Amino acid sequence: MAIAAGVAVTISTGAFAVASPGPSHAPAKPTVVLVHGAFADSSSWSGVVKDLQHRGYRVIAPANPLRGLPGDSAYLASVLHGIRGPIVLVGHSYGGEVITNAAAGDADVKALVYAAAIAPDKGESANDILGAFPGSKLPDALDQLPYPNADGSTGTDLYIKPDKFREAFAADVPASTAAVMAATQRPIDASSLAAKSQAAAWKTIPSWYLVATHDQAIPPAAQRFMAKRAAAHTVEVGSAHDVAVSHPGAVADLIADAARATVHD
């Protein structure tokens, strides 16, 4: 009886209304998921993360395994399945391939954002895109290093040669910063770049694309082609391939545009 009386007092004094206000009509902001590409790690998104968090977005930047497109895509899909509510999914470079596959069939992914990224069609690989649009400095900048797989077979990791890293990947940052990025780069399994995409999520999910007009890794012409093919909302930034590091504000602006477009009253 004492508990019931206490509840009655709380309700009658209006304290309950203060603790539990009426339903809000403001739609929730989507969660932004940032997926890095080859030769990078999640720290490459640091500037973008800070900007988006300042704008009030929940942001997740998972580690992309870089062990092969099928496995990388399945891993990211599992991350997405653990997120409640709408998602804006962002990919840089090879990360664009991963989001294109991982988002397929996921109703919670409301927008795809490609930042100087590969946006493949089904049955298309990164090598197919780079082969159709010559000019990339990556092929001549790469080193190959064999590594053992758990099953006893041998895989091949690709690294960017330290003396080629800034020119091919990070021309917009100081040489000292590029040297650190080169030293901490994460290699990608060579099979990833030859793997054919199993889906093209941009055919059913609205997309946004940032073209890096000074990119020496993915030629700007290739980026414009992929953006146009996806009917993406497109912006162009005078940046090298490392656009998330060198121009985080521009990347965050485009992501915020995509996020606002997913919100419906």
Buried (B, 14 or more C-beta within 10 A) or exposed (E): EEEEEEEEEBEEEEEEEEEEEEEEEEEEBBBBBBBBBBBBBBEBBEBBBEBBEEBEBBBBBBEBBBBBBBBBBBBBBEBBEEBEEBBBBBBBBBBBBBBBBBBBEBEBBBBBBBBBBBBBBBEBBBBBBBEEBEEBBBEEBBEEEEEEEEEEEEBEBBBBEBEBBBBBBBBBBEEEBBBEBBEEBBBBBBBBBEBBBBBBBBBEBBBBBBBBBBBBBBBBBBBBBBBEBBEBBBBBBEBBBBBBBBBBEBBBBBBBBBBEBBEEE
